[in-house]
């Protein structure tokens, strides 16, 4: 298969690139609606509300668009054609941002029986959603191997905070105050932020050159002042730390707790249960692993699972099944950290997670994780001779690689921009290590799509050797070319008119 | 990579140069290159007290935002106000016109524990792997 930048499809004329803003179109008097004559009598505003409350002049709305319906439709349709979307293009951003979100999830979440519920409705009226949430809770308990899950937290970061608050409550209940929380240097930024928010001091544990935790440094730092180690496994550089049981033993040896950041659960479903490798608390990012369309900022849901000894501290209310088979909210938990979110959590996102889990079933979830891992390792194997891989394989469901081309000054940004010309969305850049690209194909991409991506990356590496300027100045086939991000930041012009 | 020998360096790439008890501080060429084009430098105000190891400002580039760490304890006596309009000075001349703050240090001896130019060069080479 020959791989070419998708010039035919995306090329636009300069005139189209400069298509006027809505505010620059139309003509005085043009309108997209025609209202009928008013059939109620007009009254005098001054006598109705008092002349002193009326402005002397009509408000001026300079430049307010006056435009006909056809032109309005064309304007927005034209803009929609410029969308670069997961429905048209491959996104190697993976589950962190844009894993495939099955349409059936949306249908379930939009069902009026769910969408029109009100949190103050009597308990007898909401048995359906309570039953659904109860089952979701038990599925997450089964997947994690942990004793009990709360569905309240709204996203991963809030899940982390809920988890750490429970850990603090646990230590306090034993008469201890442990001020320190350890995080590996590869941790998500939210981990140390959570420590600080919870009044704990975040301390960094070093990683080895292969991306795993340096056990010697961990042993040197963990002590009876340590509340917990917060770890992501597989970690942010894409490797599964198979020392995890040893890590758990070291942490538990000092009476500290092992917290798992579940951001990378997409590699583990049905394969490894966090409770089995020593995790005491973890959060799920259901919007990632169990598919809800989201961007930075949500919507998300961050259910938290805990081991038996932390159950007394879970938030209330908890959804429970009563002896008579009905469902209810239970507030009864003497050492609870309380409520961490208004009402009952991010129900729409939780519903999608429920549908996703039910649609795939236990075998399907394992299959999804296996495919996600296989896809990532396949791509890494195809690219290993053309790009620098700082961490050795095998990888979990994602990997990091560094574009490094000898003397040609081409950066990760240039490669990412050039990928757009090949019809591929840029991957995560410059994180978690300097100058890297992070590739997470997920489980849903066909072999043909994976091959297209690999061949595009190889073609770009060839271009760097033959004509680096093409890569440095990409993209070339988009309505908007390389942006001057420096000028935009240093001298932002955010006013209209132009 | 050229690194001036008249000053000391932190692992986090800040440089410190003492003249009497006044210490001038900035970031290295390596740091400026890694950050790429710097778009904003958030500096403390004159008179602010700063302690060794504390964060006292931020550098923002199109790529990242980085904290500025102090290696000395003291009081800010001057800031480079040109950076407000010309943050690119940090990219163009990080060891000269791109300086950031001057701190009247309570103990200039605190700089002794920092890296000299040779050690700093090796530190940067190690980071490039």
Interface residues (C-beta under 8 A of the other chain):
Chain A: X390 X430 X434 X485 X486 X489 X490
Chain B: X34 X37 X39 X40 X60 X62 X63 X64 X87 X88 X127 X129
